[in-house]
């Protein structure tokens, strides 16, 4: 999976820029517009949290585990609803940011979680973390499905019979090209180049091949009860994020200046953050990638 260094490259390195652009509880997973793009980003993120609450039961007195909790937006919503939330992340900056807001968050590998770590839970959620659970090297070694099955097995151990998991994740889409064609030296604007650029932005991460692979790996202990594609909603979310990141402020200018040494010394950093294009958007527009909201339930 993406290790701590990989996730620090993507999230911790520009932690403060994220929070200045999206708020202290920066929500860096796809919002839920349901086609109503008149909603503000905050309204669409709120709609997503309400949807998750309805699917897995975020109610007073219940306990919720957030795997890959980011900056804690779902955990803050869990607290608002009177439930108890615990989060894990491999980003040191995210852990510190969450704790500053009184959230129960731990620097812990989501793939290694057991009941001995934090106990059991009424429900589990994971929004935007599943993409990081398998690395390109693990995929090449034929371990992708083994990794997913082990993770789902661990999640099932945390849940009671009938307990639910909400999983929101990117996947490779119907137009995904053979992985061996992905190459940063491919012609600019080609599918191969955009996918290679995505790999620079999220090092150590390899996506599942569609919803089917995820559902198959969750069985037999967890079965699918609800699914929907959030591809168009995610495209709008990306548009809103880019607008927020582009809004100028003296503090963001200063923070970006502090990253100049990294820009000068790291080609991967230049490709990931200053290529001048949104590889994410292009990959979703071309359906090289898709986005799914999946709800699973533990068998009795």
C-alpha positions in Angstrom: 0.0 0.0 0.0 1.0 3.7 -0.1 3.3 4.0 2.9 3.7 6.9 5.3 6.2 8.7 3.1 3.9 8.4 0.1 0.9 9.8 1.9 3.0 12.6 3.5 4.1 13.5 -0.1 0.5 13.9 -1.1 -1.2 15.2 2.0 1.2 16.3 4.7 3.5 18.3 2.4 0.8 20.7 1.5 -1.4 20.2 4.6 -1.7 23.9 5.4 -2.6 24.9 1.8 -5.4 22.3 1.9 -6.7 23.6 5.1 -6.5 27.3 4.0 -8.3 26.4 0.8 -11.0 24.0 2.1 -11.3 24.8 5.8 -9.7 23.3 8.9 -11.8 20.2 8.5 -10.9 19.9 4.8 -13.1 17.4 3.1 -10.9 15.8 0.4 -13.3 13.2 -0.9 -16.0 13.5 -3.5 -19.2 15.4 -2.6 -22.7 14.4 -3.4 -24.6 16.7 -5.7 -27.0 14.2 -7.2 -26.9 16.3 -10.4 -27.8 19.5 -8.6 -24.7 21.6 -9.4 -26.3 24.7 -8.0 -25.3 23.4 -4.5 -22.3 24.9 -2.9 -19.4 22.6 -2.2 -20.3 22.7 1.5 -23.9 21.8 0.9 -22.9 18.9 -1.3 -20.4 17.6 1.3 -23.1 17.9 3.9 -25.5 15.9 1.7 -22.8 13.2 1.4 -22.5 13.0 5.2 -26.2 12.8 5.6 -26.3 10.0 3.0 -23.6 8.1 4.8 -25.4 8.5 8.1 -28.6 7.1 6.6 -26.8 4.1 5.1 -24.7 3.0 8.1 -26.6 4.4 11.0 -24.7 7.4 12.5 -27.0 8.0 15.5 -26.6 9.0 19.1 -24.8 6.3 21.2 -23.4 4.4 18.2 -19.7 3.9 17.5 -18.2 4.6 14.1 -14.7 3.9 12.7 -13.4 6.1 9.9 -10.6 4.3 8.0 -8.3 6.9 6.3 -10.1 9.8 8.0 -8.2 12.7 6.4 -8.7 16.0 8.2 -11.7 14.6 10.0 -14.8 16.0 8.3 -16.9 12.9 8.7 -15.7 12.4 12.3 -16.8 16.0 13.1 -20.2 15.1 11.6 -20.3 11.9 13.7 -19.7 14.0 16.8 -22.4 16.5 15.8 -24.9 13.6 15.6 -24.1 12.4 19.1 -22.2 9.3 18.0 -18.7 8.3 19.0 -16.1 8.3 16.2 -12.5 7.0 15.9 -10.3 7.7 12.9 -7.0 6.3 11.6 -4.7 7.8 9.0 -1.0 7.5 7.9 -0.6 11.2 7.5 1.1 12.8 10.5 -0.1 16.3 9.6 -3.7 15.0 9.3 -3.5 13.3 12.7 -2.3 16.5 14.4 -4.9 18.6 12.6 -7.7 16.3 13.8 -6.5 16.2 17.3 -6.4 20.0 17.5 -10.2 19.8 17.0 -10.7 17.2 19.7 -11.2 14.3 17.3 -10.1 10.8 18.4 -7.6 10.1 15.5 -4.6 7.8 15.5 -1.6 7.4 13.3 -2.3 3.8 12.3 -2.3 1.5 9.3 -5.9 0.9 8.3 -4.9 -2.4 6.6 -3.6 -3.8 9.9 -6.5 -2.8 12.2 -7.9 -5.4 14.6 -10.4 -5.4 17.5 -7.5 -5.3 19.9 -6.5 -1.8 18.6 -9.6 0.2 19.3 -12.4 -2.3 20.0 -15.3 -3.1 17.8 -17.8 -0.7 16.2 -21.4 -0.5 15.1 -20.4 0.7 11.7 -17.3 1.5 9.6 -16.7 4.1 6.9 -13.9 4.8 4.5 -14.1 7.7 2.0 -11.2 8.1 -0.4 -8.7 5.9 1.3 -9.3 2.6 -0.5 -7.3 3.9 -3.5 -4.2 3.8 -1.3 -4.5 0.3 0.1 -2.7 -1.5 -2.8 0.6 -0.3 -4.4 1.6 -0.7 -8.0 4.3 -3.2 -6.8 1.7 -5.2 -4.9 -0.5 -5.3 -8.0 2.4 -6.4 -10.2 3.1 -9.2 -7.7 -0.5 -10.4 -8.0 -1.4 -9.5 -4.4 -4.2 -6.9 -5.0 -7.1 -9.1 -4.3 -5.4 -10.8 -1.4 -4.9 -7.3 0.2 -8.5 -6.4 -0.4 -9.9 -9.7 1.0 -7.7 -9.4 4.1 -8.9 -5.8 4.7 -12.6 -6.7 4.3 -12.0 -9.7 6.6 -10.6 -7.3 9.3 -13.5 -4.9 8.8 -15.9 -7.8 9.3 -14.2 -8.7 12.6 -14.9 -5.2 13.8 -18.6 -5.3 13.1 -21.6 -7.1 14.6 -23.9 -9.2 12.4 -25.9 -6.7 10.3 -23.3 -4.0 10.8 -22.5 -1.8 7.8 -19.5 -0.5 5.9 -19.7 2.6 3.7 -16.9 2.6 1.1 -16.3 5.5 -1.3 -13.5 5.0 -3.8 -12.1 5.7 -7.2 -11.7 2.7 -9.5 -10.3 2.2 -13.0 -13.0 2.9 -15.5 -14.4 1.2 -18.6 -11.8 3.0 -20.8 -8.8 2.1 -18.7 -5.8 1.2 -20.9 -3.3 -1.7 -20.2 -1.2 -0.6 -17.2 2.0 -1.4 -19.0 1.2 1.5 -21.4 1.1 4.1 -18.6 4.2 6.2 -19.1 5.2 9.8 -18.1 7.2 10.0 -21.3 4.2 9.3 -23.4 2.8 12.2 -25.6 1.3 14.9 -23.5 -2.5 14.8 -23.5 -2.5 11.0 -24.1 -4.3 8.7 -21.8 -1.0 7.1 -20.9 0.5 10.5 -19.8 -2.5 11.6 -17.7 -2.5 8.2 -15.8 1.2 8.5 -15.2 0.7 12.0 -13.9 -1.9 10.7 -11.5 0.6 8.2 -10.3 3.0 11.1 -9.5 0.3 12.9 -7.5 -0.6 9.7 -5.5 2.6 7.7 -5.3 2.3 4.2 -4.0 -1.3 3.8 -4.9 -3.1 1.5 -7.4 -6.8 1.5 -8.0 -9.2 -1.4 -8.0 -10.4 -2.6 -11.5 -14.0 -1.5 -11.2 -16.8 -2.1 -8.7 -16.9 -5.8 -9.5 -13.4 -6.5 -8.1 -14.3 -4.7 -4.8 -17.6 -6.5 -4.4 -16.1 -9.9 -5.1 -13.3 -9.4 -2.6 -15.7 -8.3 0.1 -17.6 -11.6 -0.1 -18.5 -13.8 1.6 -18.5 -11.9 4.9 -19.8 -8.6 3.5 -22.5 -8.3 0.9 -23.4 -5.3 -1.3 -26.7 -3.6 -0.4 -26.4 -0.2 -2.2 -24.2 1.2 -5.0 -24.0 4.3 -7.2 -21.5 6.0 -9.5 -20.4 9.4 -8.3 -18.3 10.2 -11.4 -20.1 13.3 -12.4 -20.4 14.5 -8.9 -16.7 14.0 -8.4 -15.9 16.0 -11.6 -17.9 18.9 -10.1 -16.1 18.4 -6.7 -12.7 18.7 -8.5 -13.8 21.9 -10.2 -14.8 23.4 -6.9 -11.5 22.3 -5.3 -9.4 23.8 -8.1 -11.3 27.1 -7.7 -10.7 27.1 -3.9 -7.0 26.3 -4.3 -6.6 29.1 -6.9 -8.1 31.8 -4.6 -5.2 34.0 -3.6 -4.2 34.8 0.0 -1.0 36.1 1.6 -0.7 33.0 3.7 -1.0 30.6 0.8 1.5 32.7 -1.2 4.0 32.4 1.7 3.4 28.6 2.0 3.9 28.1 -1.7 7.1 30.1 -1.6 8.3 27.7 1.2 7.9 24.8 -1.3 10.2 26.3 -3.9 13.2 24.2 -2.8 11.2 21.1 -3.2 10.0 22.2 -6.6 13.6 22.8 -7.7 14.9 19.5 -6.5 12.1 17.0 -7.2 10.8 16.3 -10.7 8.0 14.2 -9.2 6.9 17.2 -7.2 6.9 19.5 -10.2 4.8 16.9 -12.2 2.4 16.3 -9.4 1.6 19.8 -8.4 2.6 22.3 -11.1 1.9 20.5 -14.4 -0.8 23.0 -15.3 -3.5 20.4 -15.9 -6.0 18.5 -13.7 -5.1 14.9 -14.5 -7.9 13.8 -12.1 -10.5 15.7 -14.1 -9.3 14.4 -17.5 -9.2 10.8 -16.2 -12.8 11.0 -15.1 -14.0 12.8 -18.2 -12.4 10.1 -20.4 -13.7 7.4 -18.1 -10.3 6.1 -17.5 -11.4 6.2 -13.9 -14.8 6.0 -12.2 -16.0 6.7 -8.7 -18.3 4.6 -6.6 -20.3 4.8 -3.4 -20.7 1.3 -2.0 -22.6 0.1 1.1 -21.9 -3.4 2.5 -23.5 -5.3 5.3 -22.0 -8.1 7.4 -23.7 -11.4 7.1 -25.3 -12.9 10.1 
